[in-house]
Amino acid sequence: MTKARPADPLITPLLKKLDLKAKSLLVTVWGDAVSPHGGTVWLGSLIALVDSLGLNERVVRTAVFRLQKEGMLASSQVGRRSFYRLTETGAHRFAEATRRIYAAGDIAWDGNWLFLFALRRDLAEKNRRKLETELGWLGFGTLGGGVYAHPTASAASVDSLLTDLGLAGKVTALSATGVGATPYNAPEILVQKGWNLKDLEADYARFIGHFSAFADLAQTGAPLDEKKCFIIRSLLVHDYRRVLLRDPMLPAELLPPGWNGNQARELFRTIYHLVWEGAEAYLMTILENETGRLPPASEEFYRRFGGLKKR
């Protein structure tokens, strides 16, 4: 999948530690860099962009083909050039991931829970597995017997997911709250039953170990090479995304003391703010759509983390 890269004291060791898979890395690049610029890209320019991440033309074409087969991407042809864009289903998935990855801060909680009840006996095994996997991406905990729960999940996201999966009439939702200040209102029981937070803590610790050294770059004040900014930003988002999208994004009231997901989030923001501008300049010189260079980033892009600021 990879080829020889120029040595860099920070990036080269990191590339050896990260288990990079072409399809997953392309999903990261698409969500972080392509989607904010109109979402359509010429495949040749995408191949040129991710060459800096060690992906060659063959693995990129294979990965894009697989994403198209999975219903995430659609293609069109203009002359001899192939252009790719997100499908409606792909757009739903990317919008939800974007909302979580670049969230502005802690999640407010009103004490309510959203429960989903699936008619498992009426679902084919393939559909049951798909439902559980996709609900996991939305952060739902599995309570057993086709029951899933989350304290802050968006009803709109759930509706979009169930519609995409064609499960109308097979899943029902119920909003519920605790019974007040009694010994039996113990939401931590639901947390222990629905999620394995210890594994997430370990994964966040690995992310912090991978990227702590990059935070020191902010202290030097020296400008970073634009290509290097793109590589750092892509690897940063990729490694963080792999952990975050398994994080149920529980409100602070339900998390264990000293939850290191908070430290990981702060580190992610710090480094992203350091490299985003240089990365934008680099990718804008390479990526193309049907009309030429991509359009400027959307307003939504500049709202990431509550507002991106230029250095």
N, C-alpha and C positions, 0 to 999 in steps of 0.2 A: 504493500500500500504506500509506503513512504520511500523517499529517496534521500540521498545525502544532502544535508543542510549546512550552511555556514555556521561555524561554531560561535556561540554566544554564551557568556558566563552564566546568564540566568535562564535563557530560553532553551539552550541545548540540553541541560540536565532535566529540565521540566518535561521536555518532549520524550525523554527516556522513561520518565515516571508515569506519564499518562497513557492509558490504554486507548489509543485513538482508533475509532472505526469510521470508515469513510462516510457511510450513510448518516450516522449520528452526527458527525462533525458538519456535514452539509446542512442538516436540519438546523444546527446552531447558527451557521453562517447565514442561512436563508432568513431565519427569524430575526437575527440581530442586525444584519446588514442589507439584505435584499428587500424584505417586506416594507421597511420605512421609505423606500425609494420607488414606490409604485408596484412592487411585487412581481414584475415581469423582467426576465433577464435572458440575454442570448447565452446559450450554453457555452460557446467558445470563450466568452469573456469570463464566465464563472470558472471555467477550467483554468484560465490564466490567473484569476484571483487566488484560488485555493492552492495553486502551485507553491505558494510561499508557506503553506502549512504541510507540505510534503505529499499532497495528493496528486497522482498523475492522471493523465487523460483517461486511461482505461478504467480506473477505479471510480472516477467521477461519473463517467457515462453509465457504468453499471449501477451505481448508487441512485442516480437520477431515474434510471429505468425502473428500479425497484420501488422508488417513491411514487412513480406514476402508476405502477401496478397496484399499489396499496391505496390508490385513490386520493393521495395527497397533492399531486401535481398534475397539471394538464399541459399539453404542448400544442404549438402551432408552427407552421412552416412558412417562411418568407424566403423565396429563392432556395438557396442551399443552406440557409441558417435555420436552426431550431431554437424556438423561444419557449420558455417554461414559466408557468404561473401557478399559484395555489388554486386548488379547487375550493368550492364552498366549504366542504368538510375540512380541508386543510386550513382554510382561513379561520374557521371556528377554533381548531386546535391551537393554532399559532396565537390567536388573540388571547386565549385563556392563559397560555404559557407566558406571553408578554406581560399580561397583567400581574402575574405572580412574580416573575423574575425582576421586574423593574418597579416594584411597589414602593410607595413613598415612605411607609413607616409601619408601625405596629397596627394590628387589626383590632378595631373596636368590636366589642361583643356585648350583646344585650341579654345574654343568658339563655337565649333560645337555641334549639337544635333542629336541624333538618334531618328527618329519617326517610329513607327510601326502602320500600318493600317490593321485592321482585317475586313473580310467580315462577320460581326456579323449575318446578316440575313441567311447566309449559314451554320452557326454553330449551333449545338444542344446546348440547354441551359447548359447541363453538361459540354460541351467543352468550352463554353464561360466563365463559372465560373472558370474552371481549368486554362484557358489561363490567365485570370486576376489575379488569385491567384499566379501562377508561375511567371508572369511578376513582380508582387509585390515583390516576393522574390529577383528578380534581381534588384529591386530598381526603376522600371518604375513607373512614375506617370500616372494616368488615366485622360485624358483630355475630355472624353465623346465621344459617337458615335463610339466606337471601335478604338479610337486614343490613343496611348501611347507614352510617351517621356522620354528620359533620356540624360543627357549631356555627360556622360563618359562610358556608358555601352559598354561591349565588344561584337563585332559582332559575335565572335566565340561562346560566351556563349549563345547568342540569337539563333544562328543556331542550337546548341546542344539541346536547349530547344524545339524549334519548331519541330525538327526532332523527339525528344522523344514523343512529343504530337501528332505526325502524322498530322501536319497542313500545310504541303507543299501545296502551291497554295491557301491558305486561308489567309495568312498574307504577307504583303510586307513591306519593310523597305526603309527609305529615310533619307539620311544625309543632314542636313541643317545648316546654320549659320545665324547670325544676319546681319543687313544691315549696320553695321558700327556705327560711332559715330553720331547717329541721336536721336531725342527725342523718336523715335518709336522702338529703340532697347532696350527693357526693359525685360531681361530674368526673372526678379523677378516676372513678371506676370505669366509666365509658372510655376514657383515654387509655387506661391499662389494657382494656379488652380489645380496643380497636386498632391500636398502633404500637409498633416496636420503636420507641424513641431512642433506645440505646444504640441501635445500629446507625441511626441518623446522626447521633452525636459523634460516633466514630468517623463517619464519612465527612462531617463538617470539620473535624479535627484534621483529617487528611488534606482537605481543601486549604485550610489555614496554613498547614505546613508547606503546601505547594506554592503559595503565593505571597507569604509574608515578606519575602525579600523584595518583591516588586513594589511594595508600599514605600520603601526607602527611596525610590526614584523621585518621589515627590519632594524630598528634602534637598535634592541637588539643584533644582531650578533650571537645569540644562534642558534644552529642547530635545525631544526624542525623534528619531528617524520615523517617518510616516509608515513605512512598511513594517517596521518593528512594532509600532503602535497597533497596526491591524493584527499582527500575529498575537501580541499579548492580549488584546481585547477578545479575539476569537477564542483563544485557549481559556481565558478567564471565564467568559460566559459559558463555554462548553463544560468546564469542570464544575462550576457552580450550578448550572442547570441540571446536571446529572444527579446532584444531591437534592436541590430545591424541589424538583418536580416529583420527588418521592416524599417531600415534607408536607404534612397535612396542613401547614400554615395555621396552627392553632393559636388562639389569642393568648396573650401573656399570662392570663389567670390560670390557664390549663397546662402551662409548661413547667418543667422541673426547675428548681433554683439553679442559676448559673448556666442556663441553656446556651451552649456555644454557637448555636445558629445565629444568635445576635451578633457575636464577634465576626462570624463569617460574612454576614450581610454587610456589616460596616466596612470590612476589608474589601469586599466586592465593589461597593460604592466608591471607596477611595481610589482604587486602581482604575475603575471605569472612568471616573471623572478625569483622571490623569491622561488617559490614552484615547478617549473617544474622538477628539477633534482630529488628531493625526490619522487615526484609522479612517475617518470619513474622507479626509483629503486623498488618502491612498486609494480607497475603493472607488471613489468617484472618477479617478483617472483610468480605471480599467473596465468596470462593468458597463454594459450597453443593453438597451432594449431595442424595439423595432425602429425607433426614431433616432437612435444614437445614444449619447450619454444619458444616464438615468436622471430623473428630476431630483430636485433638492429633497431632503428628508421631510417627512410630514410633521405637522404640528404635534402629533401624538409622540413622535420620537423625542422632541424637545421637552416633553412633560415627564420623561423617565425620571424616577427618583424624586418626583415633585418639582423637577425643573433642572435641565442641564445648563451649566454656565460655561461660557467661553473663557479660556484663560487669557 
